[in-house]
C-alpha cells in the first residue's frame, strides 16, 4: 500500500479535531511514493492512535506532523508533535498496557492506557518496532519502523 496515502487519510480524518483545537496537522509527502506491504486497516489504527494522542497532548498553536520515508528494506513512519512532552522516567513504560503518564486521569477524561500498547502490537505483527523520544515542553516523536516487505 501507499504509505503517503495512508498518512493523508489519517490527516483528513483528524483535520477537524485539530482545527478545533487550533493545532496544525501536516502530512509530509516525499518526492517518490513510499510503499510497504502492510495491512491497511491495522496501520490506519496504529497511526490514528498516535495522531489522537498527539492532538490530545499538544496545546493550541502547536503542530502535529506525519511523515514516512523509504530506507530500502525499512519504512519509518513518524508522528511528531510540539506538545507537552513525556517525562524521561515514563518513556520506558509508555508502550505497556494500561500505563498512563498521568495516573490521575480517569477513563472518562483520559482513555484506558491501551493506545500505545495497541500501536506496538500492530507494528510487531508486521515485524517492525516502535520507538519514542520526548522532551518536556517541546514535544514527542513516535517512529514506527516497518519492513518494506511482509515477513515470511
N, C-alpha and C positions, 0 to 999 in steps of 0.2 A: 504494500500500500504506500501511497504518497504521504509521508510524514508531514510535509508542509501543509497539505490539505487538512490533515487531522488537527494540526495546531490552529488553522484558520477556523475550522468548525467549532473548536472549543472557545476560541476568542469570540466568535459571533454569538455563541450561546450565552457567554458571561458578559457581553458588552453592556447590556442594560444595567446589570447589577453593579458593574464597575463604574459606569457613568453616574448612577445614582449616588455612589459613594465618593464621587469626584476623584476617581482613580483612572489613570490612563492604562489601557490594556493593549499591548502591542504583540503581534506575531511577526517575527522576523523571517523573511524568506531569503534563501541563498540564491546565487546565480543559477545553479543547477538544482533540479528537484532532488529531494532526499527521499529514498525509498527503503523500506525494510519489510521483511517477511514476518508480520505480526498479526495478531487477532485484533481487528479494528475495534470491536466493542470493548474489549478489555483495556486496550490502550486509551480509548476515549475516557473510560472510567478512571484510569490512573492519572492522566493529565488533568482531567476535570477535578479530581480530588486536590491536586496540587494548586490549581488556579483558585479553587474555592477557598483553600487555606490562605493563599497569598492575599486575596481580596479581603478576607476577614481580618488579617493582621497588618494591613497597610493603611496608614492614616490618609485622610483627604489630601489631595495634591500629589500623591505618590504614583508609582508606576509598577505594573506587573508586566514582565516580558517573557514571551515564549519563543524558544529558538531550537533548531535542530541543525546538525551538520553531519557530514559524511566523512568518517575516518577510515574508510575502506571496509574492514570487517566489523566495525562497531559504529553504531549510530547513537551519538549522545543527544538526548532531548533535555533541555534545561528550562526550568521555570524559576525566574528570579523576581524578587520584589525589593522595594525600598521601604519595607515595613519596620516593625518594632524589633525584629530580631529574636534570637533564642539564646538564652544563657549557655555558655560553653559547657557547664556541668550537665545540662539537659540533653545536649546533642547526641551522646551515645545511646540514649533511650528513646528518641523520638519515633523510631520505627517499631517499638514494642507495642503490642496490642494493649489497648486501654490506657496507655500512658498519655497524660496531658501535662504540658509545661506548667500550666497554672491549675493545680488541683482544686482550687476553689470554684472553678467553672462547673456549673451543673450541666446535666444533659440538655435541659431546656435552653441554656444560654451558650453552650459551647461544644456540643457534639459528644461522641462517645469515646474518642481516643482511638478510633479504628482506621481513620483515613489514611495515614501514612503506612500503617501495617498492611492495608489492602494494596497500596501502591507497591510496596516492597514485594508482596506475594505475586502480584501480576508481573512485575519485572523478572522475578526469579523463575516464574513459569516460562518466560521467554528466554531463559538462560542468561539474563543480564544482572545488573546490580544497580543499586540506588545509593547516592552519596549526597550529603547535605553539608553546607557551610553556612555560617551565620555570624553576624556581628550585631550586638545590641545597638539599637537606634539607627542602624544603617541598612539592615535587610537580610534576607535569606535567599539562598540559591539551592535548588534541588536538581541534581543531574542524574538522569536515568541513562544507563549505558546498555543499549540493546544490540545483540548481534544482528548484523545486516541480513543474515540468512538464519532461518529457524534451525534450532539444534535437531540433530537426527536421533 
